[in-house]
Amino acid sequence: MRRHGHRYQHLLKQSNGGVKGMFGKLAIAAVVLVICMVSLVSTLKSSSSSPSRSEINVDTLWENVPSGGWRASSAPRSDWPTPSKQNNGYLRVRCNGGLNQQRSAICNAVLAARIMNATLVLPELDANSFWHDDSGFQGIYDVEHFIRTLKYDVNIVERIPEISKNGKTRKLKAFKLEPPRDAPISWYTSKALEKMKEHGAIYLTPFSHRLAEEIDKPEYQRLRCRVNYHALRFKPHIMELSKSIVDRLRAQGHFMAIHLRFEMDMLAFAGCYDIFTPKEQEILKKYRKENFAEKKLIYEQRRAIGKCPLTPEEVGLILRAMGFNNTTRIYIASGELFGGERFMGPFQSMFPRLENHSTIDTTGELAKNTRGLVGSAVDYMVCLLADIFMPTYDGPSNFANNLMGHRLSYNFRTTIWPDRKALTPVFIARENGHTAGFEEAIRRVMLNTNFGGPHKRISPESFYTNSWPECFCQTPAQNPADGCPPKNISDILESQLLSSGVTDDGLVGSDVASVTDK
């Protein structure tokens, strides 16, 4: 489906506002034109030292990205005392949002408990209005594995115990607190800890993005990775569903997974309306008004700076320009696509071997069991295990961001991460009839992107998207700080645990988890 470019004729129409309105629209068009021209010139300059024809070797993309001797390692590397039973109280949290926002919140909850020397009560998952799913932590994750894997880090209980006082038994009531967004460690060691000591337990709600991501303590960051990539394992039936889909996809060779974020909520959030019919635009505007803060968003400006999700057709054009052909098998992870077949048709015509968790199962059994958070969990696992993963919109997409980080940790599996801002002027030029050199321009942009190898984390990239170098080590290490932990780290931690008076027959090495621990 072709977008309508800058739509200069529309911008030049004089509205009821008269000359003033016309000049305002002309100014918008001029700003967008400058942004696109600067982006296009920058793209051409960045590739001026490359051969006249840029090539991408698709065969190498099906393999893991070269790591330079780096491997995932989230085990402690310095003094890391095991938790004591004598702590400051109990921590309850309510993780709001969708599955992957909740996943990040769980990581933060474990770290908060460690910071405050508290016992963590199994996190509560919000039965949010979008999924209408109240299965909770116990319905999604393997609780026993979660508690056992983190035994060297925090004490975890499934519920706050009852207490006896004056011959009466009652449940300990947690004091309710709302943490500030991206709260520093100092908030937890002062205000939160003060209330915990006063009441014996605190309840933090809501608990999404309530602990700063950038913390200058590598061991704290590694704890987050132990939670995210080892402790949070989906329940057996979810793992079995995921494995059955992956087995069927891989029965005929390699497959790619694409998170196609062309959905109503994200389009409304981004303010990308103009390619839709008037009726569809009204639906998006209504959704935005009901769910997001009021803000004036101008489509041409939003698109020019890369704030619009890629359309299905644009995804197809990128893949075709890179060298993928119509035999490529693609798994689509997404909710209901907005605009339906009108937008999906062009993509399907370029890449007919499209699947999702419903179409891959002819019996319908998978479709019956992949609703709500479970369906999102299955999509997550299939995307994690895919040979190639491509997010079409990272932005505030917790699903895509977490997966990119998880795949980095999972042996640097290839991720195709399109630079939407750099691609926009190329697409706009095509829409305005300038098709010569289109695929070459796409390739040049894509060659300047990262395919999932070790790279420096630069804001606004999230720690959950890129935990390098804190959660990795290098052999041989060029910097002593990047050296790998001792091979017997599990024995060392177990010895510390036993000496503290805590016993547990199940030994789980935090750094030797298999893919099922992810």
HELIX and SHEET records of a PDB file:
HELIX    1   1 TYR A    8  LEU A   12  1                                   5    
HELIX    2   2 GLY A   18  SER A   46  1                                  29    
HELIX    3   3 VAL A   58  LEU A   61  1                                   4    
HELIX    4   4 LEU A   99  MET A  116  1                                  18    
HELIX    5   5 GLY A  136  ILE A  140  1                                   5    
HELIX    6   6 VAL A  143  THR A  149  1                                   7    
HELIX    7   7 ILE A  185  TRP A  187  1                                   3    
HELIX    8   8 TYR A  188  ALA A  192  3                                   5    
HELIX    9   9 LEU A  193  HIS A  199  1                                   7    
HELIX   10  10 PRO A  218  ARG A  226  1                                   9    
HELIX   11  11 VAL A  227  ALA A  231  3                                   5    
HELIX   12  12 PRO A  236  ARG A  250  1                                  15    
HELIX   13  13 MET A  264  ALA A  270  1                                   7    
HELIX   14  14 PRO A  278  ASN A  291  1                                  14    
HELIX   15  15 TYR A  299  ALA A  304  1                                   6    
HELIX   16  16 PRO A  312  MET A  322  1                                  11    
HELIX   17  17 GLU A  341  MET A  350  1                                  10    
HELIX   18  18 GLU A  365  LYS A  368  1                                   4    
HELIX   19  19 GLY A  372  LEU A  385  1                                  14    
HELIX   20  20 ASN A  398  SER A  409  1                                  12    
HELIX   21  21 ARG A  420  GLU A  431  1                                  12    
HELIX   22  22 PHE A  438  LEU A  447  1                                  10    
HELIX   23  23 PRO A  480  ASP A  482  5                                   3    
HELIX   24  24 ILE A  489  SER A  499  1                                  11    
HELIX   25  25 VAL A  515  ASP A  517  5                                   3    
SHEET    1   A 2 TRP A  70  ALA A  72  0                                        
SHEET    2   A 2 PHE A 472  GLN A 474 -1                                        
SHEET    1   B 4 GLU A 124  LEU A 125  0                                        
SHEET    2   B 4 TYR A  90  CYS A  95  1                                        
SHEET    3   B 4 THR A 119  VAL A 121  1                                        
SHEET    4   B 4 ASN A 155  VAL A 157  1                                        
SHEET    1   C 4 GLU A 124  LEU A 125  0                                        
SHEET    2   C 4 TYR A  90  CYS A  95  1                                        
SHEET    3   C 4 ALA A 201  LEU A 204  1                                        
SHEET    4   C 4 PHE A 175  LEU A 177  1                                        
SHEET    1   D 2 GLU A 162  LYS A 165  0                                        
SHEET    2   D 2 LYS A 168  LYS A 171 -1                                        
SHEET    1   E 5 LEU A 354  GLU A 355  0                                        
SHEET    2   E 5 ILE A 330  ALA A 333  1                                        
SHEET    3   E 5 MET A 256  HIS A 259  1                                        
SHEET    4   E 5 ILE A 388  PRO A 391  1                                        
SHEET    5   E 5 THR A 414  THR A 415  1                                        
END                                                                             
